[in-house]
């Protein structure tokens, strides 16, 4: 009897976990649409990642919608500033893909191996940028730092820690394979599942490296108060 109750309780916990995962995915889509796509993607990713971190820790409450909206609004401007460099990289990637696919202009045309080398470098840079984008989201969920420091850490971490960068890419590839095999999962967990797995991986790596943000500058002394104290 105890075994039966334990199994049923475990099943209910997994069902609750799956329902929260679906809800967070819906919230991510709603937040992205609310920001007209470009302006909503990174704030929605940060808000969803914050909820998923609580879900991994087992501290997720029933106020997922309210908490998502609160993080989304608080991180909206900052996440768009952080995400601007990755949107610029995406535009450059599209332009490069068009140049690679244009006959007569593509460096891949002709017997020269230079085109293959250029395409390999381009693909490597795209993969690093993709890993850095997920890293930036995890950094912003864990810390609140300046945009420049966030960019630097997000771009350096996949290169300085190839295991973490490769782990993110393999996780995304595995999630893509699962979604390709079972397309019905895309509207259910198309964003929340990759963010859950990559967030867990990157959060562990950031914890191992003991990365901490720069200390906030000390507030300037109150000159009026100091003059009054000296006069007294």
N, C-alpha and C positions, 0 to 999 in steps of 0.2 A: 504493500500500500504506500509506504514511504517512497519507494522507487518510482511508482507511478506518478505521485504528486511532484517529485523532483523533476521528472521528465516533462510533465505538463507545464511546470513553472518555467523551465528552461525554454520550452517552445514558445510560451507567451512572451518571454523576454526577447527572443529573436524576432518574433512578429512585431513587437513594439519597436525594436531597433530598425527593422525594415520599413515600417510606417513612417518613422521619423526621417529616415533616409530619403524616402519619396517626398515627404513634405519639404525638406530642405532643398531638394532638387526643384520643386515647384517654386519655392521662394527665390531660388537663384534665377530661374527663368523670368519670373515676374520682375525682379530687380533689374535684370539686364534690359528687359523691354521698357521698364519705366525710365531708364537712362538712355533710351533710344539706341541701344546696342553698344555703341562705342563708349559712351559716357557711363554706361551701367555695368559693363562686364567686370571690371576690376573691383569696384565697390561691392558688387554682388558676390564675387568670388571671396573677398575678404570676410563679408558677413557670413556666408555659408561656411567658410573654413573655421570661423570662430565657433559656430554652433556644432560643427563636426568634431572640433577638439573637445568640447564638453561631452559630446556623445561617446567619443572614445574613452574619456575618463569616467563615464558613467554618472555624470552630474547634470545631464541634460534635463531640463524641466519641461513643463507643458506650455510654457510661454515662448515657444519658438518663433512665432510670428512677431510678437512684440520685441523680442531680443534681436531678431534679424533686422527689423526696421530701425532699431536704435543704433546698431553697429553700422548699418548701411548709411544712415544720415551722418553719423559721426566721422566715418571714414571716406565720405564721398569725394571731397576735394583732394584730400591727401592721396587716395588711391588713384585718382585720375592723373595727378601729377607724377606719381610713380609709374603708372602704366603708359604715360605718353611716349617714353623711349621705346617701349615694346610695340606700340602701334606704329611708330616710325619705322621700326625694324620690319614689321609686317608689310608695310607699303613698299619698302625697298626689296623685300623678298618677292613680292608679286611682280615688281618691275623686272627683277632678275629672271624670274621664271618666264616672263613674256619674251625677254631677250634670248633666253636659251631655246625657246620653242619657235622662234621666228626664222624661217629658212633664209639663207644668205647672210643673216646677221649673227646667228647663233654661233658661239665659239666651239660648239660641238661638231659643226660641219667641217669636213676636211679630214685628212689623215693625221693632222698634228695632234699629239697627246696633250697639248696645252689645254684644250677644251675640257677634257676629262679631269685634268688636275683642278681647273677652275671650278668645275661643277662639284667636285669632291669637297673643295674648300667651302664652297657655298652651302652645301648640305651640312657640313660640320658646324658652320656658324649658325645655321638655322636651328640645329638641334641644341646647341649651347644656349641660344636665345630662348628657346622653348623651356628648357630646364630652368633658366634664370627667371623667367616670368613666374613659374610656379614657386620658385624660391622666394621671389619678392613678395608674393602673397603671404607665404608662411612667415616671413620676417615681419611684415606689417601686422599680422595677427599676434605674434609673440611680443613685439616691441613697437614703440612709437619713436622712430628716429627721423633724421632729416632725409630728404629725397636723395641727395647725393650719396650719403652713406649707405642708404638702402640699395641704390643702384650698384655701388661698388661691391658690397657684400654679395648681392644677388648674382653679379657677373663673375666674381672671383670664386665663389663657393663651388660651382660645378666644375671649374678647372682645377682648383686646388684640392678638391675632394672628388676625384673621378668616380668613386664608388657611389656617392650620393647622387651625382649627376646622372650616372648610368642607371642607377636604381629608379630615378624618376622617369627616365625615358622608357625603361623596360616595363615599369608599372603602367605608363600610358599606352604602350604597345599591347600589353596584356588586356587592359580594359577595352582597347579598340577591337581586339580579337573577340572578346566576349560579346561586345555589342554587335559586331558583324555576324556572329553566329546566332545571337538571340536579339534581333532588332527591337523586340517589344520592350527591352530593358532601357532603351535610349530615353524615351519620355519619362521613365520611372526613376532612373538613377544615372542619366547620361552625364551629369556634371558632378553630382554629390559623391559618386563612387570614386572617380579619379582624384577629386579633392580630398576625400577621406584618406586614401592610401598614400598619396604623395605628401599630404600634410603630416601623417604619422611618421613617414620616413624622414622628412626634412626636420620635423620638430625634434626627433631623436638626435639627428646629426648636429643641429644647433645646440642642443643640450650637452652633447659630448664635447663640442668645441668651446663650451662656456662663453658663447658670444654674448656680449652685453652692450647696450647702447652707450654712447658717450654721456657722461654726467651732465646734467643741466647746469648752465652757468649760474653762479650765485647771484641773487638779486642785488641790485645796486643799493648801497646804504641810503637811508633817508637823511638827506643833508639838513633838512629843516629840523628834524628831531635831534640830530647830533649838535647843531648850533644851539638849540634850546637847552640841551643837557649841559653843554660847556658853559653857557651863560649862567645857568643855575649853579 
